[in-house]
Amino acid sequence: MLYCRLKLLFGCQLFMAKRKLSDRQRARVQQMQQRRLHKAERNKLNAETPVLSESDLGAEQDGLLIAFYGVYADIEDQHGSVYRCYLRQNLGTVVTGDEIVWRLNLRTNEGVIIAVKSRRTLLTRPTAPGKAKAIAANVDQMILVVASQPKPAINMIDSYLVAAELNQLKATIVCNKSDLLSAQDHQELLALLAIYQQLNYPLIFASAHIQTGLDDLQQQLKNHTSIFVGQSGVGKSSLVAKLLPAEIVKVDTLSPVGDHGMHTTTGARLYHLANGGHLIDSPGVRDFKLWDIAPEKIAAGFIEFRDYLGRCQFRDCKHETEKKCALLQAAADGIIHPTRLKSYQRILAILQAA
């Protein structure tokens, strides 16, 4: 009997070892490993961090969170100096771009974050069904990068613009790789992007390769806290690299952590731009897109729809084939571009099918 049980047990283990993990299972394993690593790192830091008394801490002061490492953060004070700060327990979520209140440890020249100020905006991305992870705070401008290749799809552009509108972000469209445009490509892009120019979205033609249009882009970034978004292959990273001197990116992505050595920034980081303004950048930020939005709110993200919302005959109008639909009538009258209405209908169908 014992032999049979052992055979059954080891047979099951062998079967499990041979079975291939699905993508979801593999992601779950990776998330579990990351949680264990963060927990181990947090326990190590808690063991090494001395208990602070009030006599150790200086006065409360304002600061800006420029990078977050899970258990501690880099905080910039009002004079531009950067300090490593630990998070006070029960502080809640903090994220790059947060304006915070902190106190300096007078003995170690490190600090402790004691409060997070109210956020003007908060961008999140999904990590699991129904769950969100904050990625950046107090952003006020989205730079949507497109290119002739990969060819932009209008519903992709509209998804980003809807996300910008619903998050109360100013949106600017940048057509990168303009040096690679043939005369025909240029005309086709102009025809596509003219829809957005008519809606007063700023449009900039640029090239990270030959560095054209960068002055216009820097002017658009001035006095804003911006993020770059767009589909893969359009050159977001190349544009960011041209805006930020290489030595700054190299230094800032490896952050000194005192006796703990060097720590690589894996999350978002805030950079100051030479001509004014800030840029929050990371792969996670660049992949920010429309998600977890109630379908009934999508129409409000199309700025030209707003004057017509609530004017349809039926309160639950889907703006598809209904009679006396204000949006359909506006499109028929040429007030709303039919392409935008079709784009809205496609986005709505995708969200409802998810």
C-alpha positions in Angstrom: 0.0 0.0 0.0 2.8 2.4 0.9 4.6 1.6 -2.3 1.5 2.4 -4.3 1.0 5.7 -2.6 4.6 6.7 -3.2 4.4 5.7 -6.8 1.2 7.7 -7.2 2.7 10.7 -5.5 5.9 10.7 -7.5 4.0 10.0 -10.7 1.9 13.1 -10.2 4.9 15.2 -9.5 6.6 14.0 -12.6 3.5 14.8 -14.6 3.3 18.3 -13.1 7.0 18.9 -13.9 6.5 17.8 -17.5 3.3 19.9 -18.1 3.9 23.2 -19.8 2.8 26.3 -17.9 0.3 28.6 -19.5 1.1 32.3 -20.0 -1.3 33.1 -17.1 0.3 30.6 -14.8 3.8 31.7 -15.7 2.8 35.3 -15.0 1.3 34.3 -11.7 4.6 32.5 -10.7 6.6 35.6 -11.7 4.4 37.9 -9.6 4.7 35.5 -6.6 8.5 35.6 -7.0 8.5 39.4 -7.2 6.3 39.7 -4.1 8.7 37.4 -2.2 11.7 39.4 -3.4 10.1 42.7 -2.3 9.1 41.2 1.1 12.7 40.0 1.6 14.1 43.4 0.7 11.6 45.2 2.9 12.4 42.9 5.8 16.1 43.5 5.3 15.6 47.3 5.2 13.4 47.3 8.2 16.0 45.3 10.1 18.8 47.7 9.1 16.8 51.0 9.5 17.2 52.4 13.0 14.0 53.4 15.0 13.6 57.1 14.6 12.9 59.4 17.5 11.5 62.9 17.1 15.0 64.3 18.0 16.4 62.6 15.0 14.1 64.3 12.5 14.2 67.8 11.1 11.2 70.0 10.3 8.5 69.0 7.8 9.2 70.1 4.3 7.7 69.7 0.8 9.2 67.4 -1.7 8.7 65.8 -5.1 8.9 62.0 -5.6 11.1 61.5 -8.6 11.6 57.7 -8.4 10.1 54.9 -6.4 11.7 51.6 -5.6 9.0 49.7 -3.7 10.2 50.3 -0.2 11.9 53.6 -0.5 12.0 56.6 -2.9 14.1 59.4 -4.2 12.8 62.7 -3.1 13.8 66.1 -4.5 13.6 69.0 -2.1 12.7 72.6 -3.0 16.4 73.4 -3.7 16.9 70.5 -6.2 18.8 68.2 -3.8 17.8 64.5 -3.9 17.5 62.4 -0.7 16.7 58.7 -0.2 13.5 58.5 1.9 11.7 55.6 3.6 8.0 55.3 3.7 6.2 55.8 7.0 4.0 52.8 7.8 0.3 53.0 6.7 1.2 55.8 4.3 -0.7 54.1 1.4 0.4 54.1 -2.2 3.0 56.5 -3.4 4.1 57.0 -7.1 6.4 59.0 -9.2 5.2 62.5 -9.6 3.6 62.7 -6.1 4.0 65.9 -4.1 4.8 64.8 -0.6 5.7 66.0 2.9 8.9 64.6 4.4 11.3 65.0 7.3 15.1 64.6 7.1 16.9 62.2 9.4 19.6 64.5 10.8 21.9 61.6 11.8 21.9 59.7 8.5 21.0 62.4 5.9 18.2 60.2 4.7 14.5 60.9 5.3 11.0 59.6 5.9 7.9 60.4 3.9 5.1 61.3 6.2 2.2 62.4 3.9 1.2 62.5 0.3 -0.6 65.6 -1.0 -3.8 65.5 -3.0 -3.2 64.4 -6.6 -4.5 66.4 -9.6 -4.3 63.3 -11.8 -3.4 59.6 -11.3 -2.6 57.3 -14.1 -3.0 53.5 -13.6 -2.6 50.4 -15.6 -4.1 46.9 -15.2 -2.1 44.2 -13.4 -4.8 41.6 -13.1 -8.6 41.4 -13.9 -10.2 44.2 -12.0 -7.0 45.4 -10.4 -5.0 48.6 -11.1 -1.5 49.7 -10.4 -0.7 53.4 -10.1 2.2 54.4 -12.4 2.4 58.3 -12.4 0.8 61.2 -10.5 0.1 64.8 -11.4 0.7 64.3 -15.2 -1.1 67.0 -17.2 0.0 66.3 -20.8 0.0 63.2 -23.1 2.3 63.1 -26.1 0.9 60.6 -28.5 3.6 59.5 -31.0 2.6 58.1 -34.4 4.6 57.2 -37.5 4.0 56.2 -41.1 5.3 52.7 -40.1 3.7 51.0 -38.3 0.7 52.6 -40.0 -1.5 54.3 -37.4 -5.1 53.1 -36.9 -7.6 55.7 -36.2 -9.3 53.8 -33.4 -5.8 53.4 -31.7 -5.3 57.1 -31.9 -8.8 57.7 -30.6 -8.3 55.3 -27.7 -5.3 57.3 -26.5 -7.1 60.6 -26.9 -10.1 59.3 -25.0 -7.8 58.2 -22.2 -6.3 61.7 -22.2 -9.6 63.5 -22.1 -11.1 61.3 -19.4 -8.0 61.7 -17.3 -8.1 65.5 -17.9 -4.7 65.6 -19.8 -3.8 67.9 -22.6 -3.0 65.9 -25.7 -0.5 66.6 -28.4 0.2 64.4 -31.5 3.7 63.9 -32.7 4.4 62.3 -36.1 7.9 60.8 -35.7 10.2 59.5 -38.5 9.1 62.4 -40.7 12.4 62.1 -42.6 11.2 58.6 -43.9 8.0 59.9 -45.3 7.5 59.7 -49.0 5.3 62.3 -50.7 2.4 59.9 -50.8 2.9 58.8 -47.1 3.0 62.5 -46.1 -0.3 63.2 -47.9 -2.0 60.2 -46.4 -0.9 61.1 -42.9 -1.9 64.7 -43.4 -5.4 63.5 -44.5 -5.7 61.3 -41.4 -4.3 63.8 -38.9 -6.3 66.7 -40.4 -9.3 65.3 -38.5 -7.5 66.0 -35.2 -6.1 69.4 -36.3 -9.7 70.4 -36.9 -10.4 69.4 -33.3 -7.5 71.7 -32.2 -5.2 68.9 -31.1 -1.6 70.2 -31.7 0.3 68.3 -34.4 4.1 68.2 -34.6 6.2 66.5 -37.4 9.5 65.4 -36.0 12.4 63.1 -36.5 14.6 61.7 -33.7 17.0 60.5 -36.4 17.8 63.8 -38.0 16.6 65.9 -35.0 14.0 68.0 -36.8 10.9 69.2 -35.0 12.5 68.8 -31.6 12.4 72.6 -30.9 8.7 72.6 -31.5 8.3 69.5 -29.3 10.4 71.1 -26.4 8.2 74.2 -26.6 5.1 72.0 -26.3 6.6 70.3 -23.3 7.4 73.5 -21.5 5.6 74.1 -18.2 3.9 70.7 -18.4 4.5 67.3 -16.7 4.2 65.0 -19.7 4.3 61.3 -20.7 4.9 59.7 -24.1 2.6 57.0 -25.4 2.0 55.2 -28.7 2.2 51.8 -30.3 5.4 49.9 -30.4 7.9 50.8 -33.2 7.0 54.5 -33.5 10.2 55.8 -31.9 9.0 56.9 -28.4 12.3 55.9 -26.8 14.3 57.6 -29.5 12.5 60.9 -28.9 12.9 60.7 -25.2 16.6 60.0 -25.6 17.0 63.1 -27.7 15.1 65.2 -25.2 17.2 64.0 -22.3 21.0 64.0 -22.5 22.3 60.4 -22.4 24.5 61.1 -19.4 21.4 62.1 -17.3 19.5 59.0 -18.2 22.5 56.8 -17.5 23.1 58.4 -14.1 19.5 58.6 -13.1 18.6 55.0 -13.9 21.3 53.8 -11.4 20.5 55.4 -8.1 22.8 55.4 -5.1 21.2 53.9 -2.0 23.8 54.6 0.6 25.2 51.4 2.2 22.9 49.3 0.0 25.0 50.1 -3.1 23.4 50.9 -6.5 19.8 50.2 -7.3 18.4 50.1 -10.8 15.2 52.1 -11.4 12.6 49.7 -12.8 9.6 52.0 -12.4 8.8 55.4 -13.7 11.2 58.3 -13.1 10.7 62.0 -13.4 13.2 64.0 -15.4 13.5 67.8 -15.6 13.7 69.2 -19.1 16.3 71.8 -20.0 13.7 74.2 -21.5 11.3 73.8 -18.6 8.7 71.2 -17.7 9.0 67.6 -16.6 8.9 64.2 -18.2 7.8 61.0 -16.4 9.1 58.0 -18.3 9.3 54.2 -18.2 8.1 51.4 -20.4 5.0 51.0 -18.2 4.2 54.7 -18.6 4.7 54.5 -22.4 2.2 51.6 -22.6 -0.5 53.5 -20.7 -3.8 53.2 -22.6 -7.5 53.2 -22.3 -8.8 50.5 -19.8 -11.4 49.9 -17.2 -13.6 52.7 -18.4 -17.4 52.3 -18.2 -18.8 52.1 -21.8 -21.2 55.0 -21.1 -18.3 57.3 -20.4 -16.4 56.7 -23.6 -18.5 59.1 -25.7 -17.5 62.0 -23.3 -13.8 61.3 -24.4 -14.7 62.4 -27.9 -14.6 66.2 -27.5 -16.8 67.0 -30.5 -19.6 64.6 -29.2 -20.1 66.5 -26.0 -22.6 69.1 -27.3 -24.8 66.3 -28.5 -24.8 63.9 -25.6 -28.2 63.7 -23.8 -30.0 65.0 -26.9 -30.9 61.7 -28.4 -34.5 60.5 -28.3 -33.6 57.5 -26.1 -31.8 57.9 -22.9 -29.9 54.6 -23.4 -29.1 55.4 -27.1 -26.1 53.3 -28.4 -25.5 55.8 -31.3 -25.5 53.0 -33.8 -28.8 52.8 -35.8 -31.3 54.4 -33.5 -33.8 56.9 -34.8 -33.4 60.5 -33.8 -29.8 59.9 -32.5 -28.1 63.3 -32.1 -24.7 61.9 -32.9 -25.8 60.1 -36.1 -27.5 63.2 -37.3 -24.5 65.4 -36.5 -22.3 62.9 -38.5 -24.8 63.0 -41.4 -24.7 66.8 -41.3 -20.9 66.8 -41.5 -20.5 68.3 -38.1 -19.0 65.1 -36.6 -16.5 63.3 -38.9 -18.0 59.9 -39.8 -14.6 58.2 -39.2 -14.6 59.4 -35.6 -18.1 58.0 -35.0 -17.1 54.7 -36.5 -14.0 54.7 -34.3 -16.2 55.3 -31.2 -18.4 52.4 -32.2 -15.4 50.1 -32.6 -13.9 51.1 -29.3 -17.2 50.6 -27.5 -17.6 47.1 -29.1 -14.1 46.1 -28.0 -14.8 47.2 -24.4 -18.1 45.5 -24.2 -16.7 42.3 -25.5 -13.8 42.2 -23.0 
